[in-house]
Amino acid sequence: MGYEYTLKVPNEFRDTVAEHADAGISQIFERLPADAPNHVSVTAVPEGLLICDHLSHESMAAVALKRTIQWLLRYATEITVEEA
């Protein structure tokens, strides 16, 4: 297991985030090593995105979290991070 965080966006941005989520998740992992999905995962959820740190590579998870937040800020002016 590991840590799970839900990155929530306000209701008015959820449709836009959901529409672009697949492409955004691909962008988040673009420049990470090929084994990144073994260490961290990002999934679209109704509230925004869910990021799971599998506790096997701390720095990779940190970079993925940073990139996920940066990507979400393209579409939403506010993000709330909650432990899932």
PDB file of N, CA, C and O in Angstrom:
ATOM      1  N   MET A   1       0.851  -1.170   0.000  1.00  0.00           N
ATOM      2  CA  MET A   1       0.000   0.000   0.000  1.00  0.00           C
ATOM      3  C   MET A   1       0.897   1.234   0.000  1.00  0.00           C
ATOM      4  O   MET A   1       1.917   1.239  -0.688  1.00  0.00           O
ATOM      5  N   GLY A   2       0.563   2.236   0.719  1.00  0.00           N
ATOM      6  CA  GLY A   2       1.321   3.472   0.744  1.00  0.00           C
ATOM      7  C   GLY A   2       0.407   4.622   1.085  1.00  0.00           C
ATOM      8  O   GLY A   2      -0.615   4.454   1.751  1.00  0.00           O
ATOM      9  N   TYR A   3       0.788   5.783   0.620  1.00  0.00           N
ATOM     10  CA  TYR A   3      -0.019   6.973   0.861  1.00  0.00           C
ATOM     11  C   TYR A   3      -0.895   7.259  -0.344  1.00  0.00           C
ATOM     12  O   TYR A   3      -0.481   7.055  -1.486  1.00  0.00           O
ATOM     13  N   GLU A   4      -2.104   7.729  -0.086  1.00  0.00           N
ATOM     14  CA  GLU A   4      -3.015   8.128  -1.164  1.00  0.00           C
ATOM     15  C   GLU A   4      -3.514   9.531  -0.866  1.00  0.00           C
ATOM     16  O   GLU A   4      -3.927   9.839   0.252  1.00  0.00           O
ATOM     17  N   TYR A   5      -3.467  10.373  -1.888  1.00  0.00           N
ATOM     18  CA  TYR A   5      -3.946  11.743  -1.760  1.00  0.00           C
ATOM     19  C   TYR A   5      -4.933  12.030  -2.880  1.00  0.00           C
ATOM     20  O   TYR A   5      -4.694  11.688  -4.039  1.00  0.00           O
ATOM     21  N   THR A   6      -6.039  12.658  -2.522  1.00  0.00           N
ATOM     22  CA  THR A   6      -6.983  13.127  -3.518  1.00  0.00           C
ATOM     23  C   THR A   6      -6.728  14.604  -3.731  1.00  0.00           C
ATOM     24  O   THR A   6      -6.771  15.392  -2.787  1.00  0.00           O
ATOM     25  N   LEU A   7      -6.465  14.976  -4.967  1.00  0.00           N
ATOM     26  CA  LEU A   7      -6.273  16.363  -5.326  1.00  0.00           C
ATOM     27  C   LEU A   7      -7.596  16.844  -5.904  1.00  0.00           C
ATOM     28  O   LEU A   7      -7.934  16.560  -7.053  1.00  0.00           O
ATOM     29  N   LYS A   8      -8.333  17.576  -5.081  1.00  0.00           N
ATOM     30  CA  LYS A   8      -9.688  17.981  -5.452  1.00  0.00           C
ATOM     31  C   LYS A   8      -9.692  19.375  -6.066  1.00  0.00           C
ATOM     32  O   LYS A   8      -8.965  20.272  -5.639  1.00  0.00           O
ATOM     33  N   VAL A   9     -10.530  19.523  -7.076  1.00  0.00           N
ATOM     34  CA  VAL A   9     -10.720  20.816  -7.711  1.00  0.00           C
ATOM     35  C   VAL A   9     -12.169  21.251  -7.501  1.00  0.00           C
ATOM     36  O   VAL A   9     -13.044  20.404  -7.315  1.00  0.00           O
ATOM     37  N   PRO A  10     -12.437  22.568  -7.527  1.00  0.00           N
ATOM     38  CA  PRO A  10     -13.817  23.035  -7.361  1.00  0.00           C
ATOM     39  C   PRO A  10     -14.742  22.473  -8.442  1.00  0.00           C
ATOM     40  O   PRO A  10     -14.299  22.139  -9.541  1.00  0.00           O
ATOM     41  N   ASN A  11     -16.012  22.377  -8.118  1.00  0.00           N
ATOM     42  CA  ASN A  11     -17.016  21.796  -9.022  1.00  0.00           C
ATOM     43  C   ASN A  11     -16.967  22.368 -10.433  1.00  0.00           C
ATOM     44  O   ASN A  11     -17.102  21.625 -11.405  1.00  0.00           O
ATOM     45  N   GLU A  12     -16.778  23.663 -10.555  1.00  0.00           N
ATOM     46  CA  GLU A  12     -16.837  24.291 -11.879  1.00  0.00           C
ATOM     47  C   GLU A  12     -15.677  23.880 -12.792  1.00  0.00           C
ATOM     48  O   GLU A  12     -15.736  24.125 -13.997  1.00  0.00           O
ATOM     49  N   PHE A  13     -14.626  23.262 -12.247  1.00  0.00           N
ATOM     50  CA  PHE A  13     -13.479  22.833 -13.044  1.00  0.00           C
ATOM     51  C   PHE A  13     -13.442  21.325 -13.270  1.00  0.00           C
ATOM     52  O   PHE A  13     -12.616  20.842 -14.044  1.00  0.00           O
ATOM     53  N   ARG A  14     -14.305  20.586 -12.622  1.00  0.00           N
ATOM     54  CA  ARG A  14     -14.234  19.123 -12.652  1.00  0.00           C
ATOM     55  C   ARG A  14     -14.467  18.541 -14.038  1.00  0.00           C
ATOM     56  O   ARG A  14     -13.782  17.592 -14.418  1.00  0.00           O
ATOM     57  N   ASP A  15     -15.397  19.071 -14.794  1.00  0.00           N
ATOM     58  CA  ASP A  15     -15.645  18.546 -16.143  1.00  0.00           C
ATOM     59  C   ASP A  15     -14.426  18.738 -17.036  1.00  0.00           C
ATOM     60  O   ASP A  15     -14.061  17.841 -17.795  1.00  0.00           O
ATOM     61  N   THR A  16     -13.800  19.905 -16.947  1.00  0.00           N
ATOM     62  CA  THR A  16     -12.617  20.181 -17.765  1.00  0.00           C
ATOM     63  C   THR A  16     -11.465  19.271 -17.381  1.00  0.00           C
ATOM     64  O   THR A  16     -10.782  18.731 -18.251  1.00  0.00           O
ATOM     65  N   VAL A  17     -11.243  19.098 -16.083  1.00  0.00           N
ATOM     66  CA  VAL A  17     -10.172  18.209 -15.622  1.00  0.00           C
ATOM     67  C   VAL A  17     -10.442  16.784 -16.090  1.00  0.00           C
ATOM     68  O   VAL A  17      -9.532  16.109 -16.573  1.00  0.00           O
ATOM     69  N   ALA A  18     -11.676  16.323 -15.954  1.00  0.00           N
ATOM     70  CA  ALA A  18     -12.027  14.968 -16.369  1.00  0.00           C
ATOM     71  C   ALA A  18     -11.817  14.781 -17.872  1.00  0.00           C
ATOM     72  O   ALA A  18     -11.359  13.728 -18.315  1.00  0.00           O
ATOM     73  N   GLU A  19     -12.150  15.798 -18.642  1.00  0.00           N
ATOM     74  CA  GLU A  19     -12.008  15.729 -20.099  1.00  0.00           C
ATOM     75  C   GLU A  19     -10.551  15.576 -20.527  1.00  0.00           C
ATOM     76  O   GLU A  19     -10.257  14.891 -21.508  1.00  0.00           O
ATOM     77  N   HIS A  20      -9.649  16.208 -19.797  1.00  0.00           N
ATOM     78  CA  HIS A  20      -8.231  16.212 -20.168  1.00  0.00           C
ATOM     79  C   HIS A  20      -7.374  15.282 -19.316  1.00  0.00           C
ATOM     80  O   HIS A  20      -6.153  15.255 -19.476  1.00  0.00           O
ATOM     81  N   ALA A  21      -7.987  14.522 -18.419  1.00  0.00           N
ATOM     82  CA  ALA A  21      -7.230  13.721 -17.448  1.00  0.00           C
ATOM     83  C   ALA A  21      -6.303  12.691 -18.087  1.00  0.00           C
ATOM     84  O   ALA A  21      -5.152  12.572 -17.668  1.00  0.00           O
ATOM     85  N   ASP A  22      -6.764  11.951 -19.079  1.00  0.00           N
ATOM     86  CA  ASP A  22      -5.915  10.911 -19.683  1.00  0.00           C
ATOM     87  C   ASP A  22      -4.646  11.511 -20.281  1.00  0.00           C
ATOM     88  O   ASP A  22      -3.547  10.998 -20.067  1.00  0.00           O
ATOM     89  N   ALA A  23      -4.802  12.587 -21.022  1.00  0.00           N
ATOM     90  CA  ALA A  23      -3.635  13.249 -21.615  1.00  0.00           C
ATOM     91  C   ALA A  23      -2.749  13.836 -20.530  1.00  0.00           C
ATOM     92  O   ALA A  23      -1.523  13.788 -20.628  1.00  0.00           O
ATOM     93  N   GLY A  24      -3.364  14.386 -19.502  1.00  0.00           N
ATOM     94  CA  GLY A  24      -2.595  14.972 -18.407  1.00  0.00           C
ATOM     95  C   GLY A  24      -1.790  13.943 -17.648  1.00  0.00           C
ATOM     96  O   GLY A  24      -0.636  14.186 -17.296  1.00  0.00           O
ATOM     97  N   ILE A  25      -2.388  12.798 -17.394  1.00  0.00           N
ATOM     98  CA  ILE A  25      -1.676  11.738 -16.681  1.00  0.00           C
ATOM     99  C   ILE A  25      -0.489  11.256 -17.521  1.00  0.00           C
ATOM    100  O   ILE A  25       0.581  10.978 -16.979  1.00  0.00           O
ATOM    101  N   SER A  26      -0.672  11.160 -18.816  1.00  0.00           N
ATOM    102  CA  SER A  26       0.446  10.789 -19.703  1.00  0.00           C
ATOM    103  C   SER A  26       1.568  11.813 -19.617  1.00  0.00           C
ATOM    104  O   SER A  26       2.742  11.445 -19.573  1.00  0.00           O
ATOM    105  N   GLN A  27       1.217  13.099 -19.594  1.00  0.00           N
ATOM    106  CA  GLN A  27       2.218  14.162 -19.498  1.00  0.00           C
ATOM    107  C   GLN A  27       2.972  14.095 -18.173  1.00  0.00           C
ATOM    108  O   GLN A  27       4.178  14.334 -18.128  1.00  0.00           O
ATOM    109  N   ILE A  28       2.272  13.775 -17.114  1.00  0.00           N
ATOM    110  CA  ILE A  28       2.901  13.688 -15.789  1.00  0.00           C
ATOM    111  C   ILE A  28       4.012  12.647 -15.797  1.00  0.00           C
ATOM    112  O   ILE A  28       5.060  12.857 -15.186  1.00  0.00           O
ATOM    113  N   PHE A  29       3.795  11.529 -16.481  1.00  0.00           N
ATOM    114  CA  PHE A  29       4.766  10.437 -16.495  1.00  0.00           C
ATOM    115  C   PHE A  29       5.766  10.511 -17.641  1.00  0.00           C
ATOM    116  O   PHE A  29       6.688   9.698 -17.704  1.00  0.00           O
ATOM    117  N   GLU A  30       5.602  11.478 -18.556  1.00  0.00           N
ATOM    118  CA  GLU A  30       6.426  11.566 -19.758  1.00  0.00           C
ATOM    119  C   GLU A  30       7.920  11.502 -19.499  1.00  0.00           C
ATOM    120  O   GLU A  30       8.618  10.713 -20.136  1.00  0.00           O
ATOM    121  N   ARG A  31       8.420  12.298 -18.596  1.00  0.00           N
ATOM    122  CA  ARG A  31       9.867  12.378 -18.382  1.00  0.00           C
ATOM    123  C   ARG A  31      10.340  11.623 -17.149  1.00  0.00           C
ATOM    124  O   ARG A  31      11.486  11.777 -16.726  1.00  0.00           O
ATOM    125  N   LEU A  32       9.475  10.817 -16.579  1.00  0.00           N
ATOM    126  CA  LEU A  32       9.890   9.962 -15.466  1.00  0.00           C
ATOM    127  C   LEU A  32      10.431   8.647 -16.025  1.00  0.00           C
ATOM    128  O   LEU A  32      10.106   8.283 -17.156  1.00  0.00           O
ATOM    129  N   PRO A  33      11.241   7.938 -15.264  1.00  0.00           N
ATOM    130  CA  PRO A  33      11.738   6.645 -15.737  1.00  0.00           C
ATOM    131  C   PRO A  33      10.594   5.689 -16.082  1.00  0.00           C
ATOM    132  O   PRO A  33       9.483   5.826 -15.572  1.00  0.00           O
ATOM    133  N   ALA A  34      10.876   4.741 -16.935  1.00  0.00           N
ATOM    134  CA  ALA A  34       9.849   3.802 -17.413  1.00  0.00           C
ATOM    135  C   ALA A  34       9.195   3.009 -16.296  1.00  0.00           C
ATOM    136  O   ALA A  34       8.046   2.587 -16.427  1.00  0.00           O
ATOM    137  N   ASP A  35       9.911   2.800 -15.198  1.00  0.00           N
ATOM    138  CA  ASP A  35       9.334   2.031 -14.095  1.00  0.00           C
ATOM    139  C   ASP A  35       8.548   2.890 -13.104  1.00  0.00           C
ATOM    140  O   ASP A  35       8.150   2.398 -12.048  1.00  0.00           O
ATOM    141  N   ALA A  36       8.322   4.147 -13.422  1.00  0.00           N
ATOM    142  CA  ALA A  36       7.592   5.046 -12.522  1.00  0.00           C
ATOM    143  C   ALA A  36       6.236   4.487 -12.079  1.00  0.00           C
ATOM    144  O   ALA A  36       5.898   4.619 -10.902  1.00  0.00           O
ATOM    145  N   PRO A  37       5.444   3.869 -12.962  1.00  0.00           N
ATOM    146  CA  PRO A  37       4.160   3.319 -12.512  1.00  0.00           C
ATOM    147  C   PRO A  37       4.279   2.231 -11.446  1.00  0.00           C
ATOM    148  O   PRO A  37       3.290   1.896 -10.794  1.00  0.00           O
ATOM    149  N   ASN A  38       5.477   1.678 -11.263  1.00  0.00           N
ATOM    150  CA  ASN A  38       5.682   0.714 -10.183  1.00  0.00           C
ATOM    151  C   ASN A  38       5.794   1.409  -8.825  1.00  0.00           C
ATOM    152  O   ASN A  38       5.642   0.773  -7.782  1.00  0.00           O
ATOM    153  N   HIS A  39       6.060   2.710  -8.844  1.00  0.00           N
ATOM    154  CA  HIS A  39       6.317   3.459  -7.618  1.00  0.00           C
ATOM    155  C   HIS A  39       5.219   4.457  -7.256  1.00  0.00           C
ATOM    156  O   HIS A  39       5.033   4.787  -6.085  1.00  0.00           O
ATOM    157  N   VAL A  40       4.505   4.926  -8.254  1.00  0.00           N
ATOM    158  CA  VAL A  40       3.477   5.943  -8.026  1.00  0.00           C
ATOM    159  C   VAL A  40       2.416   5.812  -9.111  1.00  0.00           C
ATOM    160  O   VAL A  40       2.721   5.449 -10.247  1.00  0.00           O
ATOM    161  N   SER A  41       1.173   6.108  -8.758  1.00  0.00           N
ATOM    162  CA  SER A  41       0.111   6.073  -9.761  1.00  0.00           C
ATOM    163  C   SER A  41      -0.765   7.315  -9.628  1.00  0.00           C
ATOM    164  O   SER A  41      -0.929   7.872  -8.542  1.00  0.00           O
ATOM    165  N   VAL A  42      -1.315   7.727 -10.754  1.00  0.00           N
ATOM    166  CA  VAL A  42      -2.229   8.867 -10.804  1.00  0.00           C
ATOM    167  C   VAL A  42      -3.469   8.396 -11.541  1.00  0.00           C
ATOM    168  O   VAL A  42      -3.379   7.840 -12.635  1.00  0.00           O
ATOM    169  N   THR A  43      -4.635   8.622 -10.931  1.00  0.00           N
ATOM    170  CA  THR A  43      -5.893   8.145 -11.480  1.00  0.00           C
ATOM    171  C   THR A  43      -6.930   9.260 -11.435  1.00  0.00           C
ATOM    172  O   THR A  43      -6.991  10.020 -10.469  1.00  0.00           O
ATOM    173  N   ALA A  44      -7.742   9.353 -12.482  1.00  0.00           N
ATOM    174  CA  ALA A  44      -8.837  10.320 -12.482  1.00  0.00           C
ATOM    175  C   ALA A  44      -9.946   9.831 -11.554  1.00  0.00           C
ATOM    176  O   ALA A  44     -10.322   8.660 -11.580  1.00  0.00           O
ATOM    177  N   VAL A  45     -10.460  10.738 -10.739  1.00  0.00           N
ATOM    178  CA  VAL A  45     -11.604  10.482  -9.860  1.00  0.00           C
ATOM    179  C   VAL A  45     -12.576  11.639 -10.040  1.00  0.00           C
ATOM    180  O   VAL A  45     -12.179  12.689 -10.545  1.00  0.00           O
ATOM    181  N   PRO A  46     -13.831  11.482  -9.645  1.00  0.00           N
ATOM    182  CA  PRO A  46     -14.803  12.558  -9.862  1.00  0.00           C
ATOM    183  C   PRO A  46     -14.396  13.915  -9.284  1.00  0.00           C
ATOM    184  O   PRO A  46     -14.742  14.954  -9.845  1.00  0.00           O
ATOM    185  N   GLU A  47     -13.665  13.913  -8.170  1.00  0.00           N
ATOM    186  CA  GLU A  47     -13.275  15.163  -7.524  1.00  0.00           C
ATOM    187  C   GLU A  47     -12.058  15.823  -8.162  1.00  0.00           C
ATOM    188  O   GLU A  47     -11.821  17.012  -7.949  1.00  0.00           O
ATOM    189  N   GLY A  48     -11.282  15.069  -8.945  1.00  0.00           N
ATOM    190  CA  GLY A  48     -10.047  15.581  -9.538  1.00  0.00           C
ATOM    191  C   GLY A  48      -9.132  14.428  -9.896  1.00  0.00           C
ATOM    192  O   GLY A  48      -9.418  13.667 -10.820  1.00  0.00           O
ATOM    193  N   LEU A  49      -8.016  14.293  -9.158  1.00  0.00           N
ATOM    194  CA  LEU A  49      -7.080  13.205  -9.399  1.00  0.00           C
ATOM    195  C   LEU A  49      -6.681  12.562  -8.074  1.00  0.00           C
ATOM    196  O   LEU A  49      -6.621  13.225  -7.038  1.00  0.00           O
ATOM    197  N   LEU A  50      -6.414  11.274  -8.127  1.00  0.00           N
ATOM    198  CA  LEU A  50      -5.946  10.515  -6.973  1.00  0.00           C
ATOM    199  C   LEU A  50      -4.512  10.100  -7.267  1.00  0.00           C
ATOM    200  O   LEU A  50      -4.226   9.519  -8.314  1.00  0.00           O
ATOM    201  N   ILE A  51      -3.615  10.404  -6.335  1.00  0.00           N
ATOM    202  CA  ILE A  51      -2.220  10.003  -6.505  1.00  0.00           C
ATOM    203  C   ILE A  51      -1.867   9.044  -5.378  1.00  0.00           C
ATOM    204  O   ILE A  51      -2.156   9.307  -4.210  1.00  0.00           O
ATOM    205  N   CYS A  52      -1.240   7.929  -5.740  1.00  0.00           N
ATOM    206  CA  CYS A  52      -0.863   6.894  -4.779  1.00  0.00           C
ATOM    207  C   CYS A  52       0.655   6.717  -4.802  1.00  0.00           C
ATOM    208  O   CYS A  52       1.248   6.439  -5.844  1.00  0.00           O
ATOM    209  N   ASP A  53       1.259   6.882  -3.648  1.00  0.00           N
ATOM    210  CA  ASP A  53       2.693   6.680  -3.478  1.00  0.00           C
ATOM    211  C   ASP A  53       2.866   5.288  -2.887  1.00  0.00           C
ATOM    212  O   ASP A  53       2.398   5.023  -1.779  1.00  0.00           O
ATOM    213  N   HIS A  54       3.528   4.404  -3.607  1.00  0.00           N
ATOM    214  CA  HIS A  54       3.680   3.020  -3.174  1.00  0.00           C
ATOM    215  C   HIS A  54       4.846   2.820  -2.207  1.00  0.00           C
ATOM    216  O   HIS A  54       5.191   1.691  -1.858  1.00  0.00           O
ATOM    217  N   LEU A  55       5.452   3.943  -1.778  1.00  0.00           N
ATOM    218  CA  LEU A  55       6.532   3.951  -0.783  1.00  0.00           C
ATOM    219  C   LEU A  55       7.784   3.201  -1.220  1.00  0.00           C
ATOM    220  O   LEU A  55       8.536   2.709  -0.380  1.00  0.00           O
ATOM    221  N   SER A  56       8.010   3.112  -2.507  1.00  0.00           N
ATOM    222  CA  SER A  56       9.182   2.391  -2.979  1.00  0.00           C
ATOM    223  C   SER A  56      10.229   3.311  -3.609  1.00  0.00           C
ATOM    224  O   SER A  56      11.359   2.884  -3.848  1.00  0.00           O
ATOM    225  N   HIS A  57       9.872   4.555  -3.878  1.00  0.00           N
ATOM    226  CA  HIS A  57      10.817   5.505  -4.472  1.00  0.00           C
ATOM    227  C   HIS A  57      10.335   6.911  -4.150  1.00  0.00           C
ATOM    228  O   HIS A  57       9.558   7.496  -4.906  1.00  0.00           O
ATOM    229  N   GLU A  58      10.800   7.458  -3.018  1.00  0.00           N
ATOM    230  CA  GLU A  58      10.284   8.728  -2.511  1.00  0.00           C
ATOM    231  C   GLU A  58      10.449   9.887  -3.479  1.00  0.00           C
ATOM    232  O   GLU A  58       9.520  10.672  -3.666  1.00  0.00           O
ATOM    233  N   SER A  59      11.614  10.005  -4.096  1.00  0.00           N
ATOM    234  CA  SER A  59      11.831  11.162  -4.956  1.00  0.00           C
ATOM    235  C   SER A  59      10.962  11.100  -6.210  1.00  0.00           C
ATOM    236  O   SER A  59      10.508  12.138  -6.691  1.00  0.00           O
ATOM    237  N   MET A  60      10.723   9.915  -6.742  1.00  0.00           N
ATOM    238  CA  MET A  60       9.875   9.785  -7.918  1.00  0.00           C
ATOM    239  C   MET A  60       8.436  10.163  -7.571  1.00  0.00           C
ATOM    240  O   MET A  60       7.760  10.827  -8.357  1.00  0.00           O
ATOM    241  N   ALA A  61       7.973   9.747  -6.410  1.00  0.00           N
ATOM    242  CA  ALA A  61       6.628  10.096  -5.977  1.00  0.00           C
ATOM    243  C   ALA A  61       6.502  11.600  -5.771  1.00  0.00           C
ATOM    244  O   ALA A  61       5.474  12.189  -6.104  1.00  0.00           O
ATOM    245  N   ALA A  62       7.530  12.216  -5.229  1.00  0.00           N
ATOM    246  CA  ALA A  62       7.506  13.664  -5.010  1.00  0.00           C
ATOM    247  C   ALA A  62       7.433  14.419  -6.333  1.00  0.00           C
ATOM    248  O   ALA A  62       6.686  15.389  -6.457  1.00  0.00           O
ATOM    249  N   VAL A  63       8.203  13.976  -7.312  1.00  0.00           N
ATOM    250  CA  VAL A  63       8.174  14.618  -8.634  1.00  0.00           C
ATOM    251  C   VAL A  63       6.805  14.424  -9.272  1.00  0.00           C
ATOM    252  O   VAL A  63       6.259  15.359  -9.858  1.00  0.00           O
ATOM    253  N   ALA A  64       6.253  13.240  -9.167  1.00  0.00           N
ATOM    254  CA  ALA A  64       4.920  12.980  -9.738  1.00  0.00           C
ATOM    255  C   ALA A  64       3.865  13.857  -9.063  1.00  0.00           C
ATOM    256  O   ALA A  64       2.986  14.389  -9.741  1.00  0.00           O
ATOM    257  N   LEU A  65       3.939  14.014  -7.751  1.00  0.00           N
ATOM    258  CA  LEU A  65       2.987  14.870  -7.041  1.00  0.00           C
ATOM    259  C   LEU A  65       3.121  16.313  -7.506  1.00  0.00           C
ATOM    260  O   LEU A  65       2.118  16.976  -7.768  1.00  0.00           O
ATOM    261  N   LYS A  66       4.334  16.796  -7.610  1.00  0.00           N
ATOM    262  CA  LYS A  66       4.572  18.166  -8.076  1.00  0.00           C
ATOM    263  C   LYS A  66       4.004  18.370  -9.480  1.00  0.00           C
ATOM    264  O   LYS A  66       3.317  19.357  -9.741  1.00  0.00           O
ATOM    265  N   ARG A  67       4.295  17.434 -10.376  1.00  0.00           N
ATOM    266  CA  ARG A  67       3.800  17.552 -11.759  1.00  0.00           C
ATOM    267  C   ARG A  67       2.275  17.456 -11.822  1.00  0.00           C
ATOM    268  O   ARG A  67       1.644  18.120 -12.644  1.00  0.00           O
ATOM    269  N   THR A  68       1.690  16.640 -10.963  1.00  0.00           N
ATOM    270  CA  THR A  68       0.233  16.514 -10.931  1.00  0.00           C
ATOM    271  C   THR A  68      -0.397  17.833 -10.502  1.00  0.00           C
ATOM    272  O   THR A  68      -1.375  18.279 -11.101  1.00  0.00           O
ATOM    273  N   ILE A  69       0.151  18.451  -9.480  1.00  0.00           N
ATOM    274  CA  ILE A  69      -0.365  19.748  -9.024  1.00  0.00           C
ATOM    275  C   ILE A  69      -0.187  20.801 -10.110  1.00  0.00           C
ATOM    276  O   ILE A  69      -1.106  21.576 -10.379  1.00  0.00           O
ATOM    277  N   GLN A  70       0.985  20.836 -10.735  1.00  0.00           N
ATOM    278  CA  GLN A  70       1.219  21.806 -11.816  1.00  0.00           C
ATOM    279  C   GLN A  70       0.237  21.605 -12.963  1.00  0.00           C
ATOM    280  O   GLN A  70      -0.282  22.574 -13.518  1.00  0.00           O
ATOM    281  N   TRP A  71      -0.017  20.350 -13.316  1.00  0.00           N
ATOM    282  CA  TRP A  71      -0.955  20.089 -14.408  1.00  0.00           C
ATOM    283  C   TRP A  71      -2.360  20.550 -14.027  1.00  0.00           C
ATOM    284  O   TRP A  71      -3.044  21.182 -14.831  1.00  0.00           O
ATOM    285  N   LEU A  72      -2.791  20.239 -12.814  1.00  0.00           N
ATOM    286  CA  LEU A  72      -4.131  20.652 -12.377  1.00  0.00           C
ATOM    287  C   LEU A  72      -4.290  22.166 -12.368  1.00  0.00           C
ATOM    288  O   LEU A  72      -5.373  22.676 -12.655  1.00  0.00           O
ATOM    289  N   LEU A  73      -3.222  22.888 -12.041  1.00  0.00           N
ATOM    290  CA  LEU A  73      -3.299  24.352 -11.999  1.00  0.00           C
ATOM    291  C   LEU A  73      -3.512  24.969 -13.382  1.00  0.00           C
ATOM    292  O   LEU A  73      -3.842  26.151 -13.485  1.00  0.00           O
ATOM    293  N   ARG A  74      -3.330  24.199 -14.426  1.00  0.00           N
ATOM    294  CA  ARG A  74      -3.655  24.696 -15.775  1.00  0.00           C
ATOM    295  C   ARG A  74      -5.158  24.864 -15.945  1.00  0.00           C
ATOM    296  O   ARG A  74      -5.608  25.707 -16.722  1.00  0.00           O
ATOM    297  N   TYR A  75      -5.930  24.071 -15.228  1.00  0.00           N
ATOM    298  CA  TYR A  75      -7.374  24.037 -15.417  1.00  0.00           C
ATOM    299  C   TYR A  75      -8.168  24.539 -14.220  1.00  0.00           C
ATOM    300  O   TYR A  75      -9.349  24.856 -14.360  1.00  0.00           O
ATOM    301  N   ALA A  76      -7.558  24.617 -13.065  1.00  0.00           N
ATOM    302  CA  ALA A  76      -8.287  25.005 -11.853  1.00  0.00           C
ATOM    303  C   ALA A  76      -7.486  26.053 -11.096  1.00  0.00           C
ATOM    304  O   ALA A  76      -6.256  26.005 -11.066  1.00  0.00           O
ATOM    305  N   THR A  77      -8.181  26.988 -10.491  1.00  0.00           N
ATOM    306  CA  THR A  77      -7.516  28.047  -9.737  1.00  0.00           C
ATOM    307  C   THR A  77      -7.278  27.656  -8.286  1.00  0.00           C
ATOM    308  O   THR A  77      -6.595  28.365  -7.548  1.00  0.00           O
ATOM    309  N   GLU A  78      -7.838  26.539  -7.885  1.00  0.00           N
ATOM    310  CA  GLU A  78      -7.720  26.093  -6.503  1.00  0.00           C
ATOM    311  C   GLU A  78      -7.661  24.563  -6.466  1.00  0.00           C
ATOM    312  O   GLU A  78      -8.391  23.881  -7.185  1.00  0.00           O
ATOM    313  N   ILE A  79      -6.781  24.046  -5.615  1.00  0.00           N
ATOM    314  CA  ILE A  79      -6.657  22.615  -5.436  1.00  0.00           C
ATOM    315  C   ILE A  79      -6.631  22.333  -3.937  1.00  0.00           C
ATOM    316  O   ILE A  79      -5.936  23.014  -3.183  1.00  0.00           O
ATOM    317  N   THR A  80      -7.380  21.343  -3.517  1.00  0.00           N
ATOM    318  CA  THR A  80      -7.355  20.902  -2.143  1.00  0.00           C
ATOM    319  C   THR A  80      -6.763  19.499  -2.118  1.00  0.00           C
ATOM    320  O   THR A  80      -7.215  18.610  -2.839  1.00  0.00           O
ATOM    321  N   VAL A  81      -5.750  19.311  -1.284  1.00  0.00           N
ATOM    322  CA  VAL A  81      -5.118  18.001  -1.161  1.00  0.00           C
ATOM    323  C   VAL A  81      -5.606  17.365   0.132  1.00  0.00           C
ATOM    324  O   VAL A  81      -5.448  17.926   1.216  1.00  0.00           O
ATOM    325  N   GLU A  82      -6.201  16.185   0.000  1.00  0.00           N
ATOM    326  CA  GLU A  82      -6.700  15.466   1.169  1.00  0.00           C
ATOM    327  C   GLU A  82      -6.154  14.047   1.159  1.00  0.00           C
ATOM    328  O   GLU A  82      -6.030  13.422   0.106  1.00  0.00           O
ATOM    329  N   GLU A  83      -5.833  13.552   2.340  1.00  0.00           N
ATOM    330  CA  GLU A  83      -5.421  12.163   2.449  1.00  0.00           C
ATOM    331  C   GLU A  83      -6.633  11.290   2.151  1.00  0.00           C
ATOM    332  O   GLU A  83      -7.710  11.498   2.710  1.00  0.00           O
ATOM    333  N   ALA A  84      -6.451  10.315   1.270  1.00  0.00           N
ATOM    334  CA  ALA A  84      -7.579   9.461   0.881  1.00  0.00           C
ATOM    335  C   ALA A  84      -7.707   8.281   1.828  1.00  0.00           C
ATOM    336  O   ALA A  84      -8.599   7.450   1.663  1.00  0.00           O
TER     337      ALA A  84
END
